[in-house]
């Protein structure tokens, strides 16, 4: 698999998802996109209100239910260094970024269209 930007190229298959071979999988890619989007949303919201974050480190853990093969939970973790902000205010921004991040929105439920062609 190779991303259009060329920034990633690597193995992506059934065995990299469920087996022992090195490579990535859909859940890992979703987690990376979600964490990155969330960090941007949080940084942007803080900056708009005059809080300049020194550091935002976000992780997303995507949980795939092995029996139903459905993503049943996503956990966002964030650790941030933001001068001159109290915890309550930071938590308001953190919760708001979770709701406003475009990836959070699509993962909350989106219509999926299909354009399929058999050649």
C-alpha positions as CSV (number, residue, x, y, z in Angstrom):
1,X,0.0,0.0,0.0
2,X,1.2,3.5,-0.8
3,X,-0.4,6.8,0.2
4,X,-1.0,9.3,-2.6
5,X,1.4,11.8,-0.9
6,X,4.2,9.2,-0.9
7,X,4.7,9.7,2.8
8,X,3.9,6.0,3.6
9,X,4.5,2.8,1.7
10,X,4.3,-0.6,3.4
11,X,2.7,-4.0,3.7
12,X,-1.1,-4.1,4.0
13,X,-2.9,-7.4,3.8
14,X,-5.0,-9.9,5.8
15,X,-1.9,-11.3,7.5
16,X,-0.7,-7.8,8.6
17,X,-4.1,-7.3,10.1
18,X,-4.8,-10.6,11.7
19,X,-1.5,-12.5,11.4
20,X,2.1,-12.0,12.5
21,X,3.6,-10.3,9.5
22,X,4.9,-6.7,9.8
23,X,2.7,-4.0,8.2
24,X,-0.3,-1.8,8.9
25,X,-4.0,-2.4,9.0
26,X,-7.2,-0.3,8.7
27,X,-7.5,0.2,12.4
28,X,-4.0,1.6,12.7
29,X,-4.6,4.0,9.8
30,X,-7.9,5.2,11.3
31,X,-6.2,5.7,14.7
32,X,-3.4,7.8,13.1
33,X,-5.9,9.9,11.2
34,X,-8.1,10.4,14.2
35,X,-5.2,11.3,16.5
36,X,-3.7,13.8,14.0
37,X,-7.1,15.4,13.3
38,X,-7.9,15.7,17.0
39,X,-4.6,17.3,17.8
40,X,-5.1,19.8,15.0
41,X,-8.6,20.6,16.2
42,X,-7.5,21.1,19.8
43,X,-4.5,23.2,18.8
44,X,-6.7,25.4,16.5
45,X,-9.4,25.9,19.1
46,X,-6.9,26.8,21.8
47,X,-5.0,29.2,19.5
48,X,-8.2,31.0,18.5
49,X,-8.8,31.8,22.2
50,X,-5.3,33.0,22.8
51,X,-3.9,29.9,24.4
52,X,-0.7,28.8,22.6
53,X,0.1,25.2,23.2
54,X,3.7,24.3,23.6
55,X,3.0,20.6,22.9
56,X,0.1,18.4,22.1
57,X,0.6,14.6,22.0
58,X,-2.5,12.7,20.9
59,X,-3.0,8.9,20.5
60,X,-6.1,7.1,19.3
61,X,-6.7,3.4,20.1
62,X,-9.1,1.7,17.8
63,X,-10.7,-1.4,19.2
64,X,-11.7,-4.1,16.7
65,X,-14.1,-6.7,18.1
66,X,-12.7,-10.0,16.8
67,X,-16.0,-11.8,16.8
68,X,-18.2,-9.2,15.0
69,X,-15.3,-7.6,13.1
70,X,-16.7,-4.2,14.0
71,X,-15.0,-1.2,15.6
72,X,-16.8,-1.0,18.9
73,X,-14.7,1.7,20.6
74,X,-12.1,4.4,20.0
75,X,-10.2,5.9,22.8
76,X,-8.5,9.2,22.3
77,X,-5.6,10.1,24.7
78,X,-4.1,13.5,24.8
79,X,-1.4,15.1,26.8
80,X,-0.8,18.8,26.3
81,X,1.4,21.6,27.7
82,X,-0.6,24.8,27.5
83,X,0.7,27.8,29.5
84,X,-1.8,29.9,31.5
85,X,-4.8,27.6,31.3
86,X,-6.5,25.9,34.1
87,X,-7.6,22.2,34.0
88,X,-11.3,22.9,33.8
89,X,-10.9,25.2,30.8
90,X,-8.5,22.8,29.1
91,X,-11.0,20.0,29.5
92,X,-13.7,22.1,27.9
93,X,-11.4,22.6,24.9
94,X,-10.4,18.9,24.9
95,X,-14.1,17.7,24.8
96,X,-14.9,20.3,22.2
97,X,-12.1,19.2,19.9
98,X,-13.4,15.6,20.2
99,X,-16.8,16.8,18.9
100,X,-15.4,19.2,16.2
101,X,-12.7,17.1,14.7
102,X,-13.8,16.1,11.2
103,X,-12.5,12.5,11.7
104,X,-14.5,12.2,15.0
105,X,-17.6,13.3,13.1
106,X,-17.2,10.8,10.3
107,X,-16.5,8.0,12.8
108,X,-19.6,8.8,14.7
109,X,-21.6,7.7,11.7
110,X,-21.5,8.7,8.1
111,X,-23.3,7.7,5.0
112,X,-21.1,5.5,2.8
113,X,-21.6,5.7,-0.9
114,X,-20.3,3.1,-3.3
115,X,-19.3,3.5,-6.9
116,X,-18.4,0.0,-8.1
117,X,-17.3,-1.1,-11.5
118,X,-16.6,-4.6,-12.6
119,X,-14.1,-4.5,-15.5
